[in-house]
Amino acid sequence: MSTTQPTLTNEQLRGEIEELRRLLTFAGLNLEAWQALQTTPNWKVQNRYVPYFQTAISAHFTSMIIAFYCLHETNHDSVNIPGVLRQLRLTTRLPSEKLDELDRKRAEIKHLWVKVSVLRNKVFGHRERGITFGDAFAQANVRPADFQELFNGTASVLNGMTKALFRETHAFNLGAKEAVLSLHEDIERAYPTIKDKH
């Protein structure tokens, strides 16, 4: 593998950062949907459609894990935050003090990404032989709040980049929680005789 990287043009750099913002939005939407399905469920609806909602909870969680993993992985051939920071170090686009600040912000959330990478590498991206789901989650020592913290920290890093480079930030207004709650309400209105089996 070559250790030299071609320097990205401003347009390519903007494109990669925009791709990372889209990926973080995707991670955030899945995080909100996963949280809403678990913490504010409408049991009347979810109990009527158990296989679907069990699958939906798992799908949102898996999608969130994969997206968070992609954002912070270090593969030189992939679009990721460490790669963009490496690119910025190769140029004079940002002063070294700003790059040091962005590196510090990323270092503050790296332990959360390590937890995600354990889940991705042992359960969701690969299925490691000889380890149960419970074993992998225990090894990752992950809490639900860790995912929100990772989302917030990643948003801070990306907005720090775009503010310094392009004088713009992104609000990451998601709305998946509201959509899940509306879906429950719509289904319950459409089927008013749904019985609560919970």
C-alpha positions, -999 to +999 in steps of 0.1 A: +000+000+000+013+034-009+019+058+020+016+090-001-018+105-006-027+129-033-039+162-019-076+168-023-089+199-042-112+223-023-141+208-042-131+172-033-126+182+003-160+198+005-175+168-011-160+144+014-170+165+044-206+167+029-206+129+026-195+126+062-223+150+073-249+129+054-235+098+071-237+114+105-273+125+097-281+089+088-265+077+121-285+103+140-318+094+124-313+057+132-303+066+167-334+086+173-357+059+157-340+032+178-344+052+210-380+061+202-390+025+195-375+014+228-382+042+252-416+056+240-433+026+224-470+023+217-475-012+229-509-016+213-493-010+179-460-028+185-477-059+200-499-062+169-469-061+146-442-078+168-420-093+140-419-059+121-411-038+151-385-063+165-368-062+130-371-024+129-354-020+163-326-043+152-322-026+118-320+009+132-294-002+157-273-020+131-275+009+107-264+033+134-234+011+144-222+008+108-226+045+102-207+055+134-180+030+125-175+044+090-173+080+103-143+073+125-125+043+110-090+049+098-088+032+064-068+053+040-090+042+011-123+053+027-140+086+033-137+092+071-130+119+096-094+108+103-087+109+066-100+144+061-079+156+091-049+139+075-056+157+043-059+191+061-025+184+077-010+181+042-021+216+033-021+251+047-059+254+046-062+256+084-037+267+110-021+240+130-038+253+162-072+247+146-062+212+135-048+205+170-082+215+184-101+193+160-078+164+168-084+170+206-122+169+200-119+136+181-096+122+208-123+130+234-148+107+217-125+080+204-132+057+234-169+058+223-160+048+188-138+020+202-170+006+218-188+009+185-159-009+167-161-038+191-198-043+182-192-038+145-162-061+144-176-089+165-214-088+158-226-066+130-199-063+104-185-097+111-199-125+133-170-137+154-170-174+162-173-183+198-187-151+212-223-144+220-241-111+216-240-107+253-203-113+254-197-087+227-219-061+245-201-068+278-167-064+261-178-031+245-191-019+279-215+003+259-244+023+274-273+038+253-261+073+263-227+066+247-243+067+212-258+102+218-225+114+231-207+100+201-233+117+178-228+151+196-190+148+196-189+139+159-212+168+150-189+191+169-158+179+150-176+182+116-190+216+124-156+227+136-142+217+102-168+234+081-169+266+102-131+270+099-130+260+062-162+274+047-177+296+075-208+273+077-222+248+102-250+222+100-279+220+125-285+182+122-322+186+127-333+150+126-369+143+135-369+105+135-384+103+170-414+124+159-418+103+128-419+070+149-445+085+173-466+097+144-464+063+127-477+047+159-505+072+161-515+067+125-516+029+128-537+031+160-561+055+143-563+032+113-570+002+135-589+015+165-597-020+177-560-029+184-559-047+217-531-040+242-514-074+248-486-060+269 
